[in-house]
Every structure is written in C-alpha cells, then in structure tokens.
C-alpha cells in the first residue's frame, strides 16, 4: 500500500500548465496539463487523465491515463490505464494494458526490447567528482 | 411444446455480414459470401500452424499452445504463443505467460505484466463491430 505521507509524484505539471521544450528530471513527474517536446528521465512519468502530450519520452517507467502522441521508450515498464488514448510507438520490457484503453501504433515488448536502442538515448548519471582537500 | 433455443448474433469472419445463429450451433453458412462460418469455442494446447484460423467463438491458446495463422476470432485468450495477424471482434487477453508476434486489431485489449508483444496494434472502443447491411455485403 502506498504511503499516504509520501506523494507518488514529486513534480506535477498542473492542468492549467502548458509546456513546450525539452525536460529532464531525476525522480517522478506527473503531467496533468499540455506538453510538447522531449522528456528524458530514469524515473517515472505519469500522464494524468486530462493531460495532452505530444512527446518523445525516454523514461524508466511510464503510467499513462490521458492522451499521448509520439514515442515512448521505457527501460522498465509502461502502463496504459483504461482512460488512456495513445497514438505512439512503444518499446519496453514490460507493458500492462487495462481494459478500455485506446491505442494505435507499433509495440515492441519483450525482455530484449531495448537491445536495438542506443545507450546514449538514456540518461547516463554524471559521476560525482570527489572533493579536493 | 418445444422451446426454441436461444439465439445470438455473430458476424461472418470473412465479409462481416451479421448473422443470427442458435447458441448451440457449431457452424453456419453465410448468406453474404456463401462461406462456412465456424462458431465453436476452441482450446489449443499443441502446435498448430494453418493458413487461417477463423471462428466466431472464444479461442484459448494454452500455455503449451503455439498458434501460427491469420487469426480472426470473437475472443482470444493467449497463455502460450500466437504468430500472425490477429483480429478479434470482442477482445484479446494476453496473460503474463502469453507471447504475440503479429499485428493485432480489437476493441478491447488486456495485457498482463510479463507478456510479450511485437507488432502493430490497434485497439480501442472505436473498433467495435458495426452492423453491416447483408444486402450491401452481397452486392
């Protein structure tokens, strides 16, 4: 059970927000508004029910409840909720689709789904430089 | 007095003509395309390779089942492997052990975590079957 004191998403792009551009984040983010551009993260991307995304997303996990157009490459899993409406190409080792979801596109879901994807597409964490004394 | 058996509506797997058949029927003849339409449910637990696998029933591909064919069914439950394009009039359910390699088209699609799928997919309520005028289908 989810811990009530700890929110599931650390960053939220609210329903009255509209974002165009490239976004990178570390933790978890939920988009409830409009987004157009590129999303890169090792964390989790949530797409709310009323959200509209037109994006190329390279993520760790993606949970889609709203409208999504573009490409999604997930290193862990993608979840499509019953309210999801997706026109995209999906690539992930795991995919969960709930009854009622709408989807049009190409799907590549297998344990070796990311073999063809260049590693440079994923965010490589910059090693911390040791402090000089 | 004899009781008339319950009827159900199906669609021809080839020309989409709506047909009304008895619930007990195993097959019928389509007046639109004059082809035989199978209506029985099937469970596959072996290797099965065919050019086409058409039935207006529920097909379950068991854990040990491998189905290689162009598949047109009413409902498909995949626990094993399916290779080929799949069109289900009602729904497709891919369980965690299921593997589907091919294009799919269905109004309702459910996929469990761990299942494999490679292909072009179209699913959503908008793909639900539409009633076709049998006279138009015959023309």
Interface residues (C-beta under 8 A of the other chain):
Chain A: X77 X85 X94 X95 X96 X97 X98 X99 X100 X101 X102 X103 X104 X105 X106 X107 X108 X109 X110 X111
Chain B: X91 X108 X109 X110 X111 X112 X113 X114 X115 X116 X117 X118 X119 X120 X121 X122 X123 X124 X125 X126
